[in-house]
């Protein structure tokens, strides 16, 4: 079987998440190029996951022009997604793009339009859709055994982004809603085939109006109430004020039952340490005392499943499932933009694109 040839653009945080997934399916995929302005990061990433036979690049324009690949995986800061994607698709490559798809709706629309014009695929990396616990909850809900879903509450929260780009709206597109809230937004849109009818939102105001992060231009707390076309209600929350590790939580309230999912804090392993452990879970500030210890964090968060799905789709020349396509990333960006509009203007927003 011929392997899918992948060029990784970026060798930092997101590239590490994706590389773990690739390292588990090396019978299907070959990393033929890795690009990062810091060549030492490339070496470290490749050694960590056993990649060999690749070419290292320190400029993404050169990498896209010269690397013989089938797929370009964009693991760059948000503000570079659009530029790298357009260059890669114009070079004849399908792409994987991390969330959010872009920093503006206009750039996201341009990416989708370019893919359609050139016949290329955008694989939108929303890991929640392949998190085993969330997939199991979705299967239980869709089985009908609990009756019709009535209300869903979903949130991703932690104490603040590791990225220096997250401090500026120009570089990231917003605050915690575009960085963290994009996960519940995209998941619930996928669950409802992007058919939402109205939303109302509030956020902290950014800078001095934030709860804690007064040097961050974007908000450090955000919440949105959404009604879907089938009558289901939902609450989507994101914040940078949660201490103690990352929270990925979903509650699904149905006519005859309830589902609670906690990706981070209900694992089978707890450990007590006087001196502290090297690592427990993402964003945990301390590891002394009793800790919840992740068993296979990247797998449980869905990164391995999404990468395998993208590789199989690219090899078959097919689009990804609903929620993992370019158009889904575009709709998530549009909804987040409208969440910001609702919060800023204090208005309820109707979906003027909802088909009757």
Secondary structure, DSSP 8 states (H G I E B T S, - for coil): ---EEEEEE--SHHHHHHHHHHHT-TTTEEEEEEE-SSHHHHHHHHHHHT--S-EEES-HHHHHHH---SEEEE-S-GGGHHHHHHHHHHTT-EEEEESSS-SSHHHHHHHHHHHHHHT--EEEE-GGGG-HHHHHHHHHHHTTTT-SEEEEEEEEE-S--S-GGGG-HHHHSSSHIIIIIHHHHHHHHHHTTT-EEEEEEEE--SGGGSSS-TT-SS-SEEEEEEEETTS-EEEEEEES---SS-EEEEEEEETTEEEEEETTT--S-EEEESS--S--STT-S--SEEEE--SSHHHHTTHHHHHHHHHHHHHHT----TTSBHHHHHHHHHHHHHHHHHHHHT--EE-TT---
